[in-house]
């Protein structure tokens, strides 16, 4: 089973590259952002609980994301693997994912960290907000999301480096060039 995590701050291109990797390697793409936005759109119990949290640029509480992830993985028991996009974002989430993987005798093969300069991230997020009508990408929320990312998510770098699965890929260039670099990392994972 091939399990991948796409890592990096908002706007770095995780979703685009994770989707391409899922199709290329026949894996299940698990985008917590997409799932949560759908829950909000459908006004589910979870969607109602997390709507204001997401609108402010803060992180959704671990307990909701861990439950969401476990339910999603349970639905796809026979999958060849997963591409996690936007999860984990905290050490507790990373530990929960590791525990879940251990229960099924699996592990994360690679954590692919896309890196882009901060000013480029802001530009991309503002453009995405305009193009996709994403109300969660206002200038103030973008700045807060980047601060939240640094505070809560960057500690995961050491967590995954200790497991020797963390790889940095430059996130600037054409989508296809970035994807080729990602495939090179995945194909040479052993």
C-alpha positions, -999 to +999 in steps of 0.1 A: +000+000+000+013+034-010+004+062+014+016+098+007+012+131+025+013+163+006+026+190+030+031+227+029+014+260+036-019+271+021-016+280-016+016+260-022-002+236-047-008+206-025-043+200-039-032+202-075-003+179-071-021+155-047-049+151-072-024+143-100-006+118-078-038+101-068-048+096-105-013+086-116-008+060-089-044+049-086-047+061-050-076+076-030-072+114-027-082+126+007-085+164+008-097+175+042-103+210+029-126+197+002-144+174+026-149+201+051-161+226+025-186+200+013-198+194+049-203+232+053-222+234+020-245+206+030-249+221+064-242+189+082-236+187+119-199+188+113-202+216+088-221+238+112-195+231+139-165+240+117-178+268+095-167+297+117-134+281+125-125+278+088-138+312+080-114+327+106-084+308+092-079+287+123-074+250+124-104+226+128-101+208+161-081+176+159-110+154+171-132+163+141-104+158+115-092+125+130-128+111+130-133+124+095-101+108+083-109+074+100-143+074+084-129+082+050-103+055+052-128+029+065-150+036+034-120+027+011-106-004+029-095-021-004-076+009-017-041+006-030-032+036-008-041+072+000-029+106-008-035+129+022-039+165+013-042+189+042-038+162+069-021+160+092-017+196+103-008+191+140+014+167+159-017+151+174-031+145+139+002+130+128+003+107+158-034+096+151-026+089+115+005+068+125-016+049+150-043+042+123-016+031+099-001+007+125-035-009+131-036-018+094+001-027+091+007+003+068+029+033+070+035+066+052+059+061+024+067+098+017+058+133+030+062+156+000+067+191+012+061+217-015+079+250-008+071+285-023+081+320-011+055+337+012+048+365-012+040+340-040+017+321-016-003+353-009-006+360-046-018+325-054-044+325-026-058+359-036-061+347-072-077+314-061-102+334-040-112+354-070-112+324-095-130+299-072-151+323-052-135+310-020-147+332+009-121+316+032-093+333+013-096+370+022-063+389+028-067+389+066-076+352+067-047+344+044-022+361+067-038+343+097-037+309+080+001+314+073+007+323+109-014+293+121+005+270+097+039+282+111+028+277+146+010+243+144+021+226+112+058+233+108+066+212+139+056+182+118+087+186+097+109+172+125+083+145+132+086+132+097+123+138+092+129+115+122+110+088+102+131+095+072+101+101+049+102+139+045+112+153+011+112+189-001+102+198-036+103+233-050+067+244-056+075+270-084+075+261-120+051+244-143+026+220-128+040+192-150+076+199-140+067+199-103+048+167-108+077+151-126+099+159-096+073+144-072+070+112-093+108+108-092+107+110-054+078+085-052+092+061-077+125+060-059+111+057-024+128+025-014 
